[in-house]
Amino acid sequence: AQIADRLRAQVPELRQVRMAVSIAELGDITPAAPAAWVVWDGDQIADDARSGASQCVDQRWLVVLIVRSAREADAGGGVVAEAGLLMSEVLSALMGWSPAGGMALRRTSAPTPGYQAGYGYYPIAFNCRIVASGAH
């Protein structure tokens, strides 16, 4: 939710910013493009287990930038042109930004973009390390 709030504040060109349960959910809805959907993509326990009462956890988040263009809709060419500037703004808003309770977001490898009926779906992946604490 903090990532979605940050995008709403920093990238006003986005007509819609929302949380999604999974990346598969994107295929079921026609978004008001341009849009960004934020998807939690799992986590991984970091190697430095500390004392056992606290652990570093790397959360992986996807921000799926959704753009639409009727130009070259069958080949996806129009959406590529539309996505460039918005992708740069999303990266500027999130790379190095620290949500409450976490360390700075770090960009990481993302799934391949997809194209469908004049829409382009551009996943941008980030890792965020948090320290999870248990009983003391």
KAURGI-V394066 format. One record per residue. RES is the residue in one letter. PSI is psi in degrees with one decimal (999 if undefined). NEAR is the number of other C-alpha atoms within 8 Angstrom. Layout:
# KAURGI-V394066
((RES:PSI:NEAR) (RES:PSI:NEAR))
This chain:
# KAURGI-V394066
((A:-34.9:5) (Q:-36.7:7) (I:-43.4:9) (A:-43.1:12) (D:-41.7:8) (R:-43.4:10) (L:-41.1:13) (R:-40.5:10) (A:-34.7:7) (Q:-19.9:8) (V:76.1:11) (P:-14.5:8) (E:-19.3:6) (L:125.3:11) (R:-23.3:9) (Q:132.4:10) (V:124.4:12) (R:164.6:8) (M:144.9:9) (A:148.9:10) (V:-39.7:7) (S:164.4:9) (I:-27.6:7) (A:-28.2:6) (E:-25.7:9) (L:-31.7:9) (G:-13.6:6) (D:-11.2:6) (I:142.9:6) (T:107.0:6) (P:160.8:8) (A:91.0:7) (A:148.7:10) (P:146.0:13) (A:163.8:13) (A:127.5:12) (W:134.0:13) (V:127.9:14) (V:125.8:13) (W:127.5:10) (D:22.9:9) (G:179.1:7) (D:167.9:8) (Q:134.8:7) (I:128.2:9) (A:158.8:9) (D:-29.4:5) (D:87.5:6) (A:-6.9:10) (R:-137.3:7) (S:-3.3:6) (G:-28.2:6) (A:-19.9:9) (S:147.7:11) (Q:149.1:14) (C:132.7:13) (V:128.7:12) (D:109.1:12) (Q:142.5:13) (R:127.3:12) (W:138.8:13) (L:135.0:13) (V:112.7:11) (V:110.4:12) (L:125.7:16) (I:121.0:15) (V:158.1:13) (R:141.7:12) (S:132.3:11) (A:-18.6:7) (R:126.9:8) (E:40.6:10) (A:-36.8:13) (D:-28.4:6) (A:-11.6:5) (G:3.5:13) (G:-40.2:9) (G:-37.4:13) (V:-29.9:15) (V:-44.8:9) (A:-39.9:7) (E:-33.6:11) (A:-29.4:13) (G:-56.5:8) (L:-43.5:7) (L:-38.1:11) (M:-41.1:9) (S:-40.8:8) (E:-38.2:10) (V:-45.1:10) (L:-43.5:8) (S:-36.1:7) (A:-30.9:11) (L:-33.7:11) (M:121.7:10) (G:-9.0:7) (W:141.8:8) (S:113.4:8) (P:157.5:10) (A:130.8:5) (G:0.3:5) (G:169.7:10) (M:175.9:9) (A:142.0:11) (L:136.1:14) (R:130.1:9) (R:142.8:9) (T:174.5:8) (S:141.5:6) (A:162.7:8) (P:163.4:6) (T:142.0:6) (P:157.4:8) (G:156.3:7) (Y:137.8:9) (Q:120.3:7) (A:50.1:6) (G:0.2:15) (Y:144.2:13) (G:135.9:16) (Y:112.7:11) (Y:99.2:11) (P:134.9:12) (I:124.2:13) (A:143.4:12) (F:145.6:11) (N:144.3:12) (C:119.5:13) (R:130.0:12) (I:158.5:11) (V:115.9:9) (A:129.0:8) (S:140.0:7) (G:-152.0:6) (A:148.3:4) (H:999:3))
